[in-house]
Amino acid sequence: WTLVLLQLLFYSFGVILTQIVSDHCRFEAITKRDDSNAIPECSEELLVRFWKNVPESMCTLLLAISGGLSWNDAFRPLRDVSALAV
C-alpha cells in the first residue's frame, strides 16, 4: 500500500507541476507571438528537461527523493515560473 500511495503522490504532484510549466510556456508563446492560439513551447532547456510531461515530472520527483538528482537542480527552473510551484 505504501508504494501505491507514493505513486499517487508522484502522479498528483507531477500533474500539478507539469500544468504550471505548461501554462508558463503557453503564456510565453502567446506574448512572444501575440497570438492567443500559440502552441506552448519553452525556451528554457531545464524546464523541458525536468517538467515537460507527467511521466518526466514523476521521474524527476522520484530521482529527487531517492538521491539520483539534486532537488536544487530540478527546483531552480521552477522558481522563475511560479511562486505556486515553489
C-alpha positions in Angstrom: 0.0 0.0 0.0 2.9 2.3 0.6 4.0 2.1 -3.0 0.5 2.8 -4.2 0.3 5.9 -2.0 3.8 7.0 -3.2 2.8 6.5 -6.8 -0.4 8.5 -6.2 1.6 11.4 -4.7 4.1 11.4 -7.6 1.3 11.4 -10.1 -0.6 14.2 -8.3 2.4 16.5 -7.9 3.6 15.6 -11.4 0.3 16.7 -12.9 0.3 19.9 -10.9 3.9 20.9 -11.7 3.6 19.9 -15.4 0.4 22.0 -15.7 2.2 25.0 -14.1 5.1 24.7 -16.5 2.9 24.2 -19.5 0.8 27.3 -18.6 4.0 29.3 -18.3 5.3 28.1 -21.7 1.9 28.8 -23.3 1.9 32.3 -21.8 5.4 32.9 -23.0 4.5 31.8 -26.6 1.3 34.0 -26.6 3.2 37.1 -25.5 6.1 36.4 -28.0 3.8 35.9 -31.0 0.8 38.0 -29.9 -1.4 35.0 -30.8 -3.9 33.6 -28.3 -3.8 30.2 -30.1 0.0 29.8 -30.0 1.4 26.4 -29.3 3.3 26.2 -26.0 7.0 26.0 -26.4 9.6 26.7 -23.8 12.9 28.4 -24.4 14.3 27.2 -21.1 16.1 23.9 -21.5 15.9 22.9 -17.9 12.1 23.3 -17.7 11.7 21.0 -20.8 14.3 18.5 -19.4 12.6 18.0 -16.0 9.0 19.1 -16.3 7.8 18.7 -20.0 5.2 16.0 -19.3 3.7 14.0 -16.5 5.9 10.9 -16.7 9.0 13.1 -16.9 7.9 15.1 -13.9 7.2 11.9 -11.9 10.6 10.6 -12.8 12.2 13.9 -11.7 10.3 13.7 -8.3 11.4 10.0 -7.8 15.0 10.9 -8.6 14.9 13.9 -6.3 13.8 11.9 -3.3 16.0 8.8 -4.0 19.2 10.7 -4.4 19.6 10.3 -8.1 19.2 14.0 -8.7 19.8 17.1 -6.6 16.5 18.7 -5.8 18.1 22.1 -6.2 18.8 21.3 -9.9 15.2 20.4 -10.6 13.8 23.2 -8.3 15.9 26.1 -9.8 13.9 26.4 -13.1 10.6 26.3 -11.2 11.5 29.5 -9.2 11.3 31.6 -12.3 8.0 30.1 -13.4 5.7 30.5 -10.4 5.6 31.0 -6.7 3.0 28.3 -6.5 5.4 25.8 -7.9 7.9 26.7 -5.1 
